[in-house]
Structures are given as C-alpha cells and as structure tokens.
Amino acid sequence: MPAMPSEFAHREVFSAAQARRAGFTSDALARLVGTGGAHPLIRGWYATRPPQDQTDWNRLATRAAFMRMGRRAMASHTSALIWQRLPTVYAGLGRVHLTRIGPGSSRIRPPVKLHAAIPGLEASDRVPVAHAVIQSGLEYQPLTALAAADAALHTGRMSLGDLAAALPTFAGHTNVGPVRAILAEADARIESPGESILGHRVRSLGWDVQPQFRVETDLGRKFADFRIKGTRLLLEFDGAIKYRDDDGPDAVFREKRREDSFRRRRWLIERFVWSELDDTYLIDRRIRTALQDDAA
C-alpha cells in the first residue's frame, strides 16, 4: 500500500512526481483528490490539507511553486508578505508571485507569475521585506505597500533604512512615483491596516494627524489612533482586529470605558469602520461636522 502524502510531503506540500515515487498511480492520485486526501494547488502540486482561506492557499501554493522552481526563484510581492504574516490589503491573493534569482524574463502561467530577477539581490527563499513591500505596491495599489510597510515597521521586520535602501532598486519601474510618495508616510506607530488606510485618507484630505496620540484620563494614560492636530478631535478605526477572542469577553466593555474616559476629558471622538475607509467625502464631512459642532 502506498505511503500517505503526509509521510513524504514537505511542509504540507507534495508533487505528483513524489506521489508516483511513493507508489501512487495517476488514477490513485485522482481518487485521493476526490476523497479529500490531497488538494490541488498549482499544476502537478498538492497540499495534504484543505487551505483555510485565500491567504492560506497562497501560502501553500507559493511553497509549491518555490519547490517546483528548484530554488531558482524567491517568493516575492504579496506572496512574500504572506510568508512574513504582513497585511495584503487591496491585493488579489489568487496569484502566486516569485522573482527569479538568475537570468530570465517575466512570465505568467496561472496562477503563478514569475518576475525577472532584481540585480544585486542576494539569493534566498524570499525577497527582503522592504523589496516585497515595494513590489506589492507596484503590482497592486500604493496603499497595499503602505499598510504592509506600517505593519513591518511596527513589528520590527523592517526599518526605514531598509526601505530607503530598497527604493532605488525600482527607480525605472512604471508607477514607482506614487509608491515612493505614499511610503514617505510609513510609520511604526500605526497598529493595524485599517489605521494605515484611515491615516492616509485623512492626510490626503489636507488634515494633519498625530498617530497614537497620548491622552491622560482618569483611568490613566490612554492612546487614540489619531488626533487631528490643533483640535480636540480624536479619530479611531473600529476594526474586528481590536476585538480578538484572546482579548477576553469584556473587550468591548473595556473599549467603552476607554472611550468614556476620553469624553470626560472633553475629547471628541469619530469612529470609522472598514466599509467607510474608501469614502473620502464621508470622512471629510464627519470630521468637519464634528469640529463645527464643537465650535458652536
């Protein structure tokens, strides 16, 4: 009887060739897929378990593509961000990105996009974080790069020096200007992708903001996501990430107490959720209304 895929797979991924060497015929492998014992990722490669979501699929498929290339390419772009557990907002996760280590042009064989090598980059299993951040902004949206950069800085996976050193590598790329401009906003104080987007939207509307603004309250020192500089208006991103299961059952209650402590010190608060972050008119109107009401 053939060995089960979990016995010869590498980190939950295996190829059809490995399965044949383990005694699986093509028909047997097809039956294994049909019964849920193997899960197709890219052509000729499988996972030993079903992907949990699109991010997990990309992580497994990137590993398969990396192994198929025989270490002649590195995980890059959003695929490298996923390996680093960094956010990939506004990016499509149905495509795997690799960057060549040696000569060769870019090519697309869905779902894998193989990019040309970056001159002078040392071979590894993935491009450096700063390069992946910039690549992701070039491939998708500048905001994709900003959210990833903020998270990488906040978690210590990257420094501003790393980012500055990587940017000249992409000087000749189309659309690098907007990516370079938005990365000038990257800030280690930002704690979530939602805050990255909210902060950028507010700044683009002409408001000057102070991230992680310290407020002395009757409950002690607290921090607001942003303060509109020169005002008593605080802005908060209200995302599910702030109410994780491991925060405990009283997380919402604690957040209400925190907000009440701000109000007792006469601070104004405007909260924004994910569905509002692309509506710059709404954001601007609510900020202006809050400040007008305070001045009345």
Secondary structure, 3 states (H helix, E strand, C coil): CCCCHHHHCECCEEEHHHHHHCCCCHHHHHHHHHCCCCEEEECCEEECCCCCCHHHHHHHHHHHHHHHCCCCEEECHHHHHHHCCCCCCCCCCCCEEEEECCCCCCEEECCEEEECCCCCCCCCCECCHHHHHHHHHHHCCHHHHHHHHHHHHHCCCCCHHHHHHHHHHHCCCCCHHHHHHHHCCCCCCCCCHHHHHHHHHHHHCCCCEEEEEEEEECCEEEEEEEEECCCCEEEEECCHHHHCHHHCCCHHHHHHHHHHHHHHCCCEEEEECHHHCCCHHHHHHHHHHHHHHHHC
